[in-house]
C-alpha cells in the first residue's frame, strides 16, 4: 500500500493592500503629544486613556514606534526644562519644597504616560533595546534637573547645610530631607553617592576633625567619650531618618576615625582621667563606654588591654616589694583576692566578659604572684587562718566561694609542690590541735585540689584524715579495755599518724612527767598488742594538754597548753622556784623550744602564770622562774601560746626549699625515663621541653636541674649518649 503524499499549506498575504493615511503618524502623535502636555499641566481629567492607549498601540503596530519614542523624549525634555526653571526660581527654604513638589508631580505624570505607552514599553522598547518609559523619565529628570549646574550645586549645598544645622542642635524638616535623598537614590546609586554622599562624608570628616580637637583640649577622658558616643548615635539616627542605610557604615567609620582612632592613645593616657584612673576609681560606666567605642576601631581593644595589663603587673610588683604588706601573709593574700575581685568586676561589668581581657588578667596575676617565691607559703597560711577561725558563722555558699577564690590563686602558682609542702604542714597542725572550724570545708578544698592536680597530689592529705578517724576508733578501744585502770589519773588522747602521710617531723627528746609517762606506756602496750609489725614514737612537740591550776586565794583556772608547757608547769607542783638550767636538765626539751615555751608562760601579758627574774622579754640561761600565785583572769579557761601556723623565718624557708628541691629530683628522673622509654632516642632540647610539659602542673623544672638528672641517669646506665651525635640520648632497655 503506497503512502499518500501530504499536502503543504502556505499562509499568503492579503491580495489587496492596506492603505494608511500618509499623515496618520503625524496626526496620531499630535493627539498623544497634546495628552502629555495636558498631563504635565494637571488637566488629565478630561483625557480618554483608553483612546490614547489605542492610538499609541496603532502607531507601534504600523511601525511608527521610533517616531513615538523620539517624540516622547523631546516632549518630556521640554517640560522638564520648564520645571527646572521653576525650581531654580524658588528662593531660600522654598527650594527643596519646590524640588520635592515637582518631583512628585513628575512621578505622577510619568505613571500616566507609562500607562498610555504600555504597548510600546512591552514590544518596541525591548526589540530596539531602548530605555523603558519610566526609567527614561528618571534619566531625563536626572540629566535635565538634578545635573543642571544651577540646581546641582545649590541642592548639594542646602542638603549639607541642613545636616550642619542639625548637628548644631537646630530642628530641620527630616521628612523633606528624606524625600529628597530618596529621590537621589531612586535616580540610581551613583547619583546619591556622587551628588550627595561623597561630599557629605568629606564635610563630616572635616567637621569631626575640628570638633574632636576642641573636645580633646577642653574635656577629660570620660566627658570626651560621652560626646563621641552621642555623636556616633546621632549619625546612626540620622541615617535611619533620611539617608541610605548603606551610608551608616561609611559615616560611622568617619566618626570612629576622627573622634576615636585619631585620639585613642591620648585618651587612654590622659592625665587624671585616662584608663588607669578609671580602673583605680572603679568607673565602670566610663570603662564600658571606652570598651564599646574602642572596639569599633582597629587595635583599640589591644591598646586598652596592653595598658591594663601593664598597670596590673606594675601594681602587683609594688605589692610584692611593700615590706609592710609582706609582714602579714593573710593580709597579703586577702589584698590579692580583693584586687582580683576588682578586676573581675571591671571585665564582667565594663568589658562584657571579654575572654581576651580575662586571659590578660590571668597572665598578669600569674606573672607577679610567681615573682614572690613565698607566695605558695602565704596562700597556705591564708587558708590556715580561714579554716581555723575566719569561717565561723559563714554560710556554706560563702565558704565555697572563698575556697574557689583560693583555688584561683593556686592555679597561678608555678610551684604547686611548694604549696603542697606548706599546706600539709598547716593541715597537720589544724587536725592535731582540733582547731579546724569545718571538716566539710577541709574536705571540700582537698576535693578541689584533687580535681585540679589529680589523685597523687592529695593522696597523703586524704591519708591524714583517714589517720584521724582511725585514731578515734583506737582511743575508743583503749578506753573500753583500760578505763578501769586509768581511774582518776590523767586522760589521754592519742593520734596515731602514718609516717608517710604526715609531714616529716624531727624526733625531739622530752622527758614527760611520771604521771603522764605511765598512761603513755599503757597505750603503747595496748596498741602494739593489737597491731603487729609496727613501731610507735612520741611526737611531744606536736601535742597539747589541759591542766587544772589553783592560784592565790583559791582561784582556779583550766590552762590549755602545749606538751612542752605542761612538762614545765608540772615541775612547779613540787617547787616554787626553778632556774632555767634546772628546768632544761629535768625536761630535756630542746633549747630553742624551751626558751619559746618559757617566754609564752612568763612574758606574755595576761598569760603569765610564771614570773621571771630578772624581768625581760628574752630568755637567758641565768634566768630564774617562780609560780605566779597572783595570776588572775576573767576567763576560767585560759589558752597559753598557740600552735597556729606562723610565717617561716628565712633559714626555715631555705630548709623547706631544699627539701622541695630534693623531692623534685626523683619526679624529674621519672619523667625523663617515661619519655625516653616511649621515644627511645631524643635530643637534649626535646627532652627538656617534654619534661617541662609533663611536670608544669606541679612545678616548672629548671633546665639546669634537668640536665643534672640526665647526667645522673647516664651514670646509673638508664641512658647513654649517642656515639655519632653527643646531643642525642638513647634509652637503655
VOVEXNU-212952 format. One record per atom (N, C-alpha, C): x negated, z, y negated. Coordinates in steps of 0.2 Angstrom, whole numbers, plus 5000, padded with zeros to 4 digits. Atoms other than C-alpha are relative to their C-alpha. Example, Ala and Ser with C-alpha at 12.3 -4.5 7.8 and 13.67 -1.06 7.14 Angstrom:
<pts>
499650005006;493850395022;499650004994;500449995006;493250365005;500450034995;
</pts>
This chain:
<pts>
499650005006;500050005000;499650004994;500450015006;499249944984;500250054994;499949965005;499150064969;500349964994;499750035006;500250024954;499550014994;500449995006;499249994938;500450044995;499749965006;499550124924;500049974994;500050035006;500150064908;499750044994;500349965006;499150114892;500549994994;499649995006;500150174877;499650004994;500450005007;499550154859;500550014995;499649985006;500250234843;499749954995;500250045005;500250104830;500250024993;499749995006;500450124811;500649974998;499450035002;501950084802;499949934998;500150075002;502149894799;500049994993;500050015008;502649924781;499650054997;500549965004;501550004768;500450054996;499749955005;502050164759;499750004993;500250015007;501950134741;500050064996;500149945004;501350284730;500049984993;500050015007;501650284711;499350014998;500750005002;499950244703;499950064996;500149955004;500250384691;500250075003;499749954997;500850504704;499550064999;500549945000;499250614705;500050034993;500149985007;499150624686;500650044998;499449975002;500950674684;500150075003;499949944996;500950804698;499550054997;500549955003;499350884691;500250034994;499749985006;500150894674;500550065001;499549954998;501550994682;499650065002;500349944998;500351114690;499650034995;500549985006;499151124675;500550044995;499649975004;500651174665;500250075003;499849944996;501151304678;499450054999;500649955001;499351384677;500050034993;500049975007;499451394658;500650054999;499549965001;501151474659;499850075004;500249944997;500451604672;499650044996;500449975004;499051644661;500350034993;499649975006;500251664646;500650045001;499549954998;501351784656;500749975000;499350035000;502851654657;500149985007;499950024993;502851644676;500750015002;499349984998;504651704677;500449945001;499650065000;505351534674;499849945004;500350054995;504251444687;500450005006;499850014994;504851374703;499450005005;500650004996;503451424715;500149965006;499950044994;504251334730;499949924998;500150075003;504251164719;499349994999;500750005002;502451204713;499649995007;500450004994;501851234731;500149935003;499950074997;502651064737;499649954996;500450055004;501850974723;499250005002;500749994998;500151044727;499949985007;500150024994;500451014745;500049925001;500050085000;500850824742;499449974997;500650035003;499350804731;499450005005;500550004995;498250864745;500149955006;499850044995;499250764758;499849924998;500250075002;498950604748;499349994997;500750005002;497150634746;499850014993;500249985007;497050704729;499850074999;500249935000;496350864734;499450014995;500649995004;494750834724;500250014993;499750005007;495750804708;500350074998;499749945000;496750954711;499550064999;500549955000;495251064714;499650004993;500450005006;494251004699;500450014994;499549995005;495751014688;500150084999;499949925000;495951204693;499450034997;500649975003;494151234689;500050004992;500050025007;494251154672;500550054996;499449965003;495951244668;499850074999;500249935000;495351414673;499450024996;500549985005;493751404664;500250004993;499750005007;494651354648;500350074998;499749945001;495751504650;499550064999;500449945000;494351624654;499550004993;500450005006;493351564638;500550034995;499649975005;494851614628;500150085001;500049934998;494951784637;499350034998;500749975002;493051804634;500050014992;500049995007;493351784615;500450064998;499649945002;494751914615;499650065002;500449944998;493652034624;499450024995;500649995004;492152004613;500350034993;499749985006;493352034598;500250085000;499849935000;493852214604;499450044997;500449965003;493052344594;499950075003;500249934998;492152514599;500350015007;499849984993;493052604613;500549965003;499550044997;494352474615;499749945004;500450054996;493052354623;500250015007;499950004993;493252424640;500750005002;499250004999;495152444639;500249935000;499850075000;495252264634;499749965006;500350034994;494052204648;500450025006;499749984994;494952304661;500749975000;499450035000;496652244655;500049925002;500050074999;496152064655;499849985007;500250014993;495352084672;500650015005;499449994996;496952154679;500549945000;499550065001;497952004672;499749945003;500350054996;496651884679;500150005007;499949994993;496851954696;500749995002;499350024999;498751944695;500149935000;499950075001;498651764689;499749975006;500450034995;497351724702;500450005007;499649994994;498551794716;500649945000;499550055001;499951674709;499849935002;500350075000;498851524708;499849995008;500250014993;498151554726;500749995004;499450014996;499951564732;500349935000;499850075001;500351394724;499649955004;500550054997;498751314731;499850025007;500249974993;498851394748;499849955005;500150064995;498951224757;499349974999;500750035002;497351164748;499550055003;500449954998;496551334752;499850005008;500150004992;496851314771;499849935003;500250074997;496451124773;499549974996;500550045004;495551034759;499350044999;500649965001;494351184755;499550015006;500550004995;493651214772;499749945002;500350074998;493451024776;499549984995;500550035005;492450994760;499550064998;500549955001;491551164761;500050034992;500049985007;492151214743;500250075000;499949935001;492351394737;500850015000;499249995000;494151464741;500250024993;499749995007;495351484726;499850074997;500149945002;495151674725;499350024998;500749995002;493351684726;499749964994;500150055006;493251534714;500250044993;499849965005;494251644702;499550064998;500449945001;493051794704;499349974997;500750035002;491451674702;500149984993;499950025007;492151604686;500150064995;500049945004;492551774679;499350034999;500649985000;490851824683;499549964995;500550045004;489951674675;500349994993;499750025007;491151644660;500050074996;499949935004;491451834655;499550055001;500549954999;490351954663;499349984998;500750035002;488751844661;500049974993;500050025007;489251804644;499550044996;500549965003;487751864633;500350054996;499749955004;488851954621;500350055004;499749954996;489852044634;499550035005;500549974995;488452074647;499650064997;500449955003;487352174636;500450064997;499649955003;488752264627;500350045006;499749964994;489552314644;499550055003;500549964997;487952374651;499950064995;500249955005;487552474635;500650065000;499449955000;489352554635;500050045006;499949964994;489352604653;499450055000;500549955000;487652684651;500150064995;499949955006;488152774635;500550055003;499549954997;489652844644;499750055005;500449954995;488552914658;499650054996;500449955004;487452994645;500450054997;499649955003;488853074636;500350055005;499749954995;489553144652;499450055002;500549954999;487853214656;499950054995;500149955006;487853294639;500650054999;499449955000;489453384643;500649974997;499350035002;490753264635;500449985005;499550024996;492353214643;500149924999;499950075000;492453024647;500649985004;499450034996;493852914654;499749985007;500350014993;493252924673;500449945003;499650054997;494752814678;499849934998;500250065003;494252674666;499349985003;500750024997;492452684672;500049985007;499950024993;493052674690;500249935000;499750065000;494052524686;499449944999;500550055002;492552434678;499549995005;500550014995;491252474691;500349975006;499750034994;492452424705;500149924998;500050075002;492652254695;499349975002;500750034999;490752234696;499950005007;500150014992;490752274715;500449955003;499550064997;492252154718;499749934999;500350075002;491252014709;499349995005;500650014995;489852044723;499550064999;500549955000;488552174727;499449994995;500550025004;487252084717;500250014992;499849995007;488252094701;500050074998;500049925001;488552284702;499250025000;500749985000;486652304706;499649984994;500450035005;485952184694;500250024993;499749995007;487152214679;500050074998;499949925001;487352404681;499550045003;500449954996;486452494695;499350014998;500850005001;484652444692;499950034993;500149975007;484752494673;500250075000;499849935000;485752654677;499550045003;500549964997;484352714689;499450004995;500650005005;482952664676;500250054995;499849965006;483852754662;500150085003;499949934997;484252904674;499350035001;500649974998;482452924679;499650024993;500349985007;481852924660;500450074998;499649945003;483253054656;499850065004;500249944996;482753174671;499350024999;500749985002;480953154667;499950044994;500049965006;481153214650;500350075000;499649944999;482453344654;499650055004;500349964996;481453414668;499350034997;500549975004;479953434657;500250054995;499749945005;480953534644;500250065004;499849944996;481653644658;499450045003;500649974997;479953674666;499650044995;500349965006;479253734649;500450064998;499649955003;480653844645;500450055005;499749964995;481353914661;499650035005;500449984994;480754024675;500249965006;499950044994;480753954693;500850015002;499350004997;482554024698;500449964995;499650045005;483353954682;499949935001;500150074999;482553794684;500349975006;499750024994;483153774702;500750004999;499350005001;484853814697;500249944996;499850065004;484853674684;499949945004;500150064996;484153554696;500549995005;499450014995;485453594709;500649984996;499450025003;486853574696;499949934998;500150075002;486153404690;500149965007;499950044994;486053344708;500750005002;499350004998;487853404712;500449964995;499650055005;488453314696;499949935001;500150074998;487653154701;500449985006;499650014994;488453164718;500750004999;499350005002;490153204710;500149934996;499950065004;489853054698;500149945004;499950064996;489652934712;500750005003;499349994996;491253004721;500549974995;499450015005;492252974705;500049924998;500050075003;491652804698;499449955002;500550054998;490152724707;500049985007;500150024993;489752634723;499750065004;500249954996;489552754737;499349995002;500650024998;487952664741;499550024995;500449985006;487252724724;499850075001;500149934999;487252904730;499350025002;500749994997;485652894740;499549994994;500550025005;484752804725;500050054995;500049965006;485252914711;499850075002;500349944998;484953074721;499250005001;500750014999;483253004725;499650014993;500250005007;482952984706;499950084998;500049935002;483453164703;499550045004;500549964995;482453234718;499349994997;500750025002;480853134712;499850044994;500249985006;480953184694;500050074999;499849935001;481653364695;499650045005;500349964995;480853424711;499349985002;500750024998;479453324718;499550004995;500550005005;478553304702;499850074998;500249945003;478553484698;500050065006;499949954995;478653574715;499450045001;500649965000;476853634715;500050054995;500049955006;477053714698;500650055001;499549964999;478753784703;499850065005;500249964995;478053864719;499550064997;500549955002;476553944710;500250034993;499849985007;477553984694;499950084999;500249935001;476854154687;500750044999;499549955000;478054304689;500749975002;499450024998;479454194696;500049955006;500150054995;478754074709;500250035007;499849984993;478954084728;499850075002;500249934997;477954244731;500450054996;499649955003;478854334718;500750015003;499350004996;480554284726;499950045006;500149974993;479854344743;500050084998;500149935002;479254514735;500750034998;499449975003;480854544726;500749985004;499550014996;481954484740;500649964997;499550045003;482854354730;500349945005;499850044994;483754274745;500449944997;499650055003;484954164734;499549954997;500550055003;483454084724;499649975006;500450034995;482454064740;500449955004;499550054996;483953974749;500049944996;499950065004;484153864734;499349965000;500750035000;482253824734;499949965007;500050034993;482353784753;500449935000;499650064999;483853664751;499849954995;500350055005;483053574736;499449975003;500650024998;481353564743;500049965006;499950044994;481953494760;500249934999;499850065002;482553344751;499449954998;500550045002;480853284746;499450015005;500550014995;479353234756;499550064999;500549944999;478153384761;500350064996;499849945004;479253504751;500050065004;500049944996;479553624765;499350025003;500749994998;477753604771;499750044995;500349965005;477253674754;500250075000;499749934999;478453824755;499750035006;500349974994;477853854772;499350025000;500749995001;476053844768;499950064996;500149945005;476153964753;500350065003;499749944996;477254084763;499550035005;500549984995;476054084777;499450044997;500649975003;474554114766;500150074997;499849935003;475454264757;500150055006;499949954994;475954344774;499450025003;500649984997;474254334780;499550044996;500449965005;473454404764;500350075000;499749935000;474754544764;499850045006;500249974994;474354584782;499350025000;500749985001;472454584778;499950074996;500049955005;472754704764;500350075004;499849944996;473754824776;499550025004;500549984995;472354824788;499450034997;500649975004;471054864775;500250064996;499849945004;472055004767;499950065004;500249944996;471255164774;500650055000;499549965000;472755264769;500549985005;499550024995;473955164780;499750015007;500249994993;472755174795;499950075002;500149924998;472655364794;500650025005;499449994996;474455364801;500249945004;499850064996;474655244816;500849995000;499350014999;476555274817;500349974993;499850035006;476755234798;499849935000;500350075000;475655084800;500449955004;499550044996;476755014814;500749994997;499350015003;478355054805;500049954994;500150045006;477654964790;500049935002;500050064997;477354814801;500749975002;499350024998;479154814808;500449994994;499650015007;479854834790;499849934997;500250065002;478854684785;500349945004;499750054995;479454584800;500749994999;499350005001;481254634797;500149964993;499950035007;481054574778;499949935001;500150074999;480354404783;500549975004;499550024995;481554384797;500749984996;499450005004;482954414785;500049944995;500150065005;482254284772;500149945004;500050064996;482054154786;500849995002;499350014997;483854184793;500549994994;499550015005;484754204776;499849944995;500250055005;483754084765;499849945003;500350064997;482853964776;500449975006;499550024995;484353934788;499750005007;500349984993;483354004803;499649945002;500550064998;482153854802;499550025005;500549984995;481153864818;499349994998;500750015002;479553794809;499850064996;500249945004;479653944797;499950065005;500049944995;479954064812;499350005003;500650014996;478453994821;499450024995;500549995005;477354004805;500050084999;500049925001;477954194803;499650035006;500349984994;477454224821;499349995000;500850015000;475754144819;499750044995;500349965005;475454244804;499950075002;500049934997;475854414812;499550005005;500550004995;474854364827;499350004997;500750005003;473354324816;499850064997;500349945003;473254484806;500050065004;499949944996;473854604819;499450015005;500650004996;472354554830;499450004996;500649995004;471154574816;499850075001;500149934999;471354764819;499950015007;500149994993;470554804836;500450065002;499749944998;471554964836;500849995000;499350015000;473254884835;500450015006;499749984994;473654904853;500150075001;500049935000;473255084852;500650034995;499549985005;474355104836;500749995002;499350024997;475855014844;500250055005;499849954995;475755134859;500150074997;499949945003;475655284848;500750004996;499450005004;477155224838;500650015006;499549994994;478155204855;500050085002;500049934998;477555384860;500350044995;499649965005;478155454844;500749995000;499350015000;479855374845;500350035007;499849974994;480055424863;500050075001;500149925000;479555604860;500650034996;499549965005;480655644845;500449954996;499750055005;481055484835;500749975002;499450034998;482555434845;500650055002;499549955000;483555594845;500649994996;499450015004;485355564840;500149934999;499950075001;485155374840;500449975006;499650034995;486355264849;499649965004;500350044995;485955164864;499849934997;500150065003;486155004854;499450004996;500649995005;484855064841;499450015004;500649994995;483655114855;499849935002;500150064998;483754944862;499749954995;500350045006;483454864845;499350024998;500749975001;481954974842;499549975005;500450024995;481254934859;499849925000;500050075001;481554744856;499549984995;500550015005;480554754840;499350025002;500649984998;479154844848;499749955005;500350064996;479054704861;499849944996;500250055005;479054584847;499250004998;500749985002;477454664841;499549995006;500450004994;476754674859;499849935001;500150074998;476954484861;499449974995;500650025004;475754464846;499350025002;500649974998;474454564854;499649955005;500450044995;473054464862;499750045005;500349964995;472354614871;500550055003;499549964997;473854674881;499850055005;500349954996;472754754893;499850074997;500249945004;472154874880;500650044998;499449975002;473954914875;500250045007;499849974993;474254954894;499650065001;500549944998;472755074895;500350064996;499749945004;473455174880;500750025002;499349984998;475255164885;500050045006;500049964994;474855234902;499850074999;500249945002;473955374894;500550044997;499449975004;475355414882;500650025004;499549994996;476655394895;499950065005;500249944995;475755514907;500150074996;499949935003;475755654894;500750014998;499349995001;477555624890;500450035006;499749984994;478055634908;499850075002;500349944998;476955784912;500250064996;499849955004;477455884897;500850004999;499250005001;479355834899;500249994993;499850015007;479455784881;500349934998;499650065002;480255614883;500750014999;499449985002;481855614874;500549965005;499550054996;482655474886;499649975006;500350034995;482155424903;500349935000;499750075000;483355274901;499649954995;500450045004;482355214886;499349995003;500650014997;480755244895;500049945005;499950054994;481355134910;500149934997;499850065003;482055004898;499449974997;500650035002;480454974890;499549975005;500450024994;479554964907;500349935002;499750064998;480854834912;499849944995;500250055005;480454734896;499349985001;500750014999;478654744899;499949965006;500150044993;478854684917;500349934999;499750075001;479954534911;499549964996;500450035005;478654494898;499349985004;500750014997;477054514909;500050005007;500050004993;477554524927;499950075003;500049944996;477554654941;499450044999;500649975000;475754684941;499850044994;500149965006;475754744923;500350075000;499749935000;476954884926;500150035007;499949974994;476754924944;499850075000;500249935001;475755084940;500450044996;499549965004;476955134927;500650025004;499449984996;478355124939;499850055005;500349954995;477255224951;500050074997;500049935004;477155364938;500750035001;499349975000;479055384938;500150025007;499949994993;479055374957;499750075002;500449934999;477755524957;500450064997;499649955004;478855624945;500650025005;499549994995;480355604957;499850035006;500349974994;479355644972;499850074999;500249945001;478655794964;500650055000;499449965001;480455864960;500250025007;499849994993;480855844979;499550055003;500649954997;479155934984;500150074998;499949935003;479556084972;500650035003;499449974997;481256104979;499950025007;500249984993;480556104997;499550075000;500549945001;479156234991;500450064999;499649945002;480356354983;500550025006;499649984994;481556344998;499650035006;500449964995;480156395010;499650064998;500549945002;479156514999;500450044995;499649965006;480556584987;499950075001;500049934999;480556754995;499350034999;500649985001;478656764995;499850014993;500250005007;478556724976;500250074997;499749945003;479756864971;500050004993;500049995007;479456924953;499449974997;500750035002;477756834952;500249944995;499950065004;477456684941;500349945003;499650064998;478556524943;499549944999;500550055001;477556374947;500449935001;499750065000;478056194944;499449955000;500650055000;476856054950;500249935001;500050074999;476755874948;499549975004;500550034996;475855784962;499949934998;500150075002;475055624955;499649965004;500450054996;474455474965;499449984995;500650025004;472655444959;500049934997;500050075003;472855254957;500549994995;499450015005;474455264947;499950034993;500049965007;473955384933;499349994997;500650015003;472655374920;499450045003;500549964997;470955424926;499850064996;500249945003;470555604921;499450035003;500649964997;468855694922;500350075003;499949934997;468955844934;499750054996;500349945005;468755994922;500050065004;500049934997;468256164928;500450054995;499649955004;469456304923;500150065005;499849954995;469556474931;500650034998;499349975002;471356524932;500150075001;499949924999;471956704931;500250015007;499949994993;472156784948;500750005002;499350004998;474056794947;500249935001;499850074999;474156604945;499649975006;500450034995;472756564957;500350015007;499749984994;473756654971;500549955002;499450054999;475356544969;499749935001;500350075000;474256394967;499849985007;500250014993;473456424984;500649995005;499450014996;475156444992;500349935000;499750075001;475756274985;499549965004;500550044997;474056194991;500150005008;499949994993;474356265009;500749975002;499450044998;476156205009;500049935000;500050075001;475856035003;499549975005;500450034995;474355995014;500350015007;499749994994;475356075028;500649955002;499550055000;476755945025;499849935000;500350075001;475655795021;499350005003;500750004997;474155745032;499649954996;500550055003;472555655026;500050004992;500050005007;472755705008;499650054997;500449945004;471755804995;500350014994;499749985007;472355904980;499450024996;500449975005;471355934964;500450014994;499649975005;472056034950;499749974993;500250035006;472055944933;500350064995;499849955005;472156104922;500049984993;500050025007;471856014906;500649964999;499450045001;473555924908;500650055000;499449964998;474656074912;500250044994;499749955005;475756194901;500350065003;499849944997;476356364903;500550044995;499649965004;477756484896;499850075001;500249934999;477156664893;500550044996;499649955004;478156814888;499550054997;500549965003;477256914875;500350054996;499849945004;477557084866;499550024995;500449985006;476857114849;500250074997;499949945003;476857264837;500850014999;499349985001;478557364835;500449975006;499650024994;479057294852;500349934999;499850075001;479357114845;499849965006;500150044994;479556994860;500149934998;499950085001;479256804860;499849975006;500250044994;479056674873;499649944997;500550055002;477556564870;499949945004;500150064997;477456384875;499349984999;500750025001;475556344878;499749965005;500350044995;474356234887;499750055005;500349964995;473556294903;499450044998;500649975003;471956324894;500150064995;499749945004;472856434881;500250065004;499849944996;473656534894;499450045003;500649964997;471956574903;499750044994;500349965005;471356634886;500450064998;499649955002;472856734881;500150065005;499949954995;473056824898;499450055001;500649965001;471256894895;500250064996;499849945004;472057004882;500550055002;499649954997;473157094894;499550065002;500549954998;471557194899;499550024994;500549995006;470557184882;500349994993;499850015006;470957204864;499649954996;500550045004;469357114858;499549975005;500450044995;468356974866;499649964995;500450055004;466856874859;500149935003;499950074997;466856684861;499649995006;500450014994;465456694874;500350035006;499749974995;466456814884;500649965003;499550044998;467956704884;499849945004;500350064996;466856554889;499850015007;500349984993;466056644903;500550015005;499549984995;467656714911;500449945002;499550054999;468756554909;499749945003;500450064999;467356424911;500449934998;499750065003;468356304900;499549964996;500550045004;467356154893;499950024993;500149985007;466556194876;500549974995;499650035005;467456064866;500850025001;499349984999;469156104874;500250074998;499949935002;468956294872;500050014993;500049995008;468556284853;500649974998;499450025003;470056174850;500650045002;499549954997;471056294861;500150064995;500149945004;470456444851;500249994993;499850025006;470756354835;500750004999;499350005001;472556324838;500350075001;499749934999;472856514844;499850044994;500249955005;471956594829;500049974993;500150025007;471856474814;500649964997;499450035002;473556394813;500550044997;499549965003;474756474801;500650005003;499450004997;476256534809;500050005008;500150004993;475556514827;499450055002;500649964999;474056634825;500150075004;499949944996;474356754840;499450045001;500649975000;472556794839;499750004993;500449995006;471456854825;499349985001;500750024999;469656784822;499650044995;500549975005;468156874814;499449975001;499750005007;467556814803;500549945000;499450055001;469056714797;499749934997;500250075003;468656524795;500449955004;499650064997;469356354800;499649985007;500450034994;467956314813;499850065004;500249954995;467556404829;499249995001;500750004998;465756454832;499850055005;500149964994;464856544846;500050074999;500149935001;464656704837;500750044998;499349985002;466556724833;500250065005;499749954996;467556874840;500749994999;499250015000;469456864844;500350075002;499649944999;470757004843;500749985001;499350014999;472557014849;500350024993;499649995007;473656994833;500750045001;499349964999;474957134836;500450004994;499650005006;475557104818;500449935000;499750075000;476156924823;500850015000;499350015001;477956884818;500249935000;499750075001;479056734819;500850015001;499349995000;480856704816;500349965006;499850034994;480956604832;499850045006;500149964994;481056684849;499549965004;500450044997;480256534857;499549964995;500550025005;478556484849;499649955004;500450054997;477656324853;499350004997;500750005003;475756334850;499649945003;500450064998;474756174850;500549955002;499650054998;475356014856;499649955004;500450054996;474955884869;500249934998;499850065003;475655744858;499449955000;500650055000;474555584859;499750004993;500350005007;473355584844;499549945000;500450065001;472355434837;499350025003;500749994997;470655424846;499550004995;500650015005;469055454837;499649945002;500450064999;467855314835;499650005007;500449994994;466755374850;500549995006;499550004995;468355394861;500249935001;499750065000;468955224856;499549955003;500550044997;467255144861;500050015007;500049984992;467355234878;500649965003;499450034998;469155164880;499849925001;500250075000;468454984875;499649985006;500550024994;467054994888;500450005006;499650004993;468255044902;500449945000;499650065000;469354904897;499649945002;500450054999;467954784897;499850005008;500149994992;467454844915;500649985004;499450024996;469254824921;500149924999;499850075001;469254644914;499549965005;500550044996;467654584924;500349985007;499750024994;468554584941;500649954999;499550055001;470054494934;499749934998;500350065002;468954364926;499749965006;500350034993;468054334943;500549985004;499550024996;469654324952;500349944998;499850065003;470254194940;499649945002;500550054999;468654094942;500049985007;500050014993;468754104961;500649965002;499450044999;470554044961;500049934998;500150075003;470153894950;499649965004;500550044996;468653844960;500249995007;499750014993;469553864977;500449945000;499550055000;470853744971;499649934998;500350065003;469653624961;499449985004;500750014996;468053634972;499449994996;500650015005;466953564958;500349994993;499850005007;467153594940;499450014995;500649995005;466053584924;500250074996;500049935003;465753744914;500650004994;499449995005;466953704899;500750005003;499450004997;468353664910;500250075004;499949944997;468153824919;500250054995;499849955005;468153924903;500749994997;499350015003;469753834897;500550025005;499549984995;470653864914;500150085000;500049934999;470154044915;500450034994;499649985006;470754074897;500749995000;499350024999;472353984901;500450055004;499749964995;472654094916;500150084997;500049935001;472254264908;500350024993;499949985007;472854244890;500750044999;499449955001;474554334894;499850075000;500349935000;473454494896;499550014995;500549995005;471954464885;499749935000;500450065001;470854324878;499350015002;500749994998;469254324888;499549974996;500550025004;467654304879;499649945004;500450054996;466754134884;499350035003;500749974998;465054234885;500150045006;499949964994;465854354897;500249965006;499850054995;466554214907;499449975003;500650034998;464854134908;499650055005;500449954996;464054304914;500450015007;499649994993;465454324928;499849945004;500150064996;465054144934;499350015003;500749984998;463154194935;500050055006;500049954995;463654344945;500349975006;499750034994;464754244957;499549955003;500550044997;463254124959;499550045004;500449954997;462154274963;500350025007;499749974994;463354334976;500349945005;499950064996;463554154983;500749985001;499350025000;465354124979;500049924997;500150065003;464753974968;499349985001;500750025001;463253864966;500049944995;500050055005;462653744953;499949935004;500150074997;462753554957;499249984999;500750025000;460953484961;499949954995;500150065005;461253324951;500250024993;499849985007;462153404936;500150074999;500049925001;461753584931;500650034997;499449985003;463353594921;500650015005;499550004996;464353574936;499950065005;500049954995;464853714948;500449985006;499750024994;465353694966;500250075004;499749944997;466453824976;499750005007;500249994993;465653884992;500550035005;499449974995;466953905006;499750065004;
</pts>
